[in-house]
Amino acid sequence: MKAKLIGARELNFQSGDGTTVKGVQLYISFPEESVVGEMTDKLFLSENFALPACKPGDMLDITFNRKGKPETITVIGK
């Protein structure tokens, strides 16, 4: 999936059951047939995810595993 990075937010909090959640939330946009303009979405990546250096405005190629979780992210341009 090709998507544009709109923004990112670092996360570090305690969940309801007391476990610590650390990672980053990515905000992305991408073309969608049924949408005028672009669709937006957010992706959670745990602190162990190998996220390449990227910034808002970068185009990303995102692959997902069978469960729909992000597997790899590659910066492919602006």
PyMOL commands that set and color helices and strands:
alter all, ss='L'
color gray80, all
select strands_A, chain A and resi 2-14+20-31+38-46+59-64+70-77
alter strands_A, ss='S'
color yellow, strands_A
deselect
rebuild
show_as cartoon
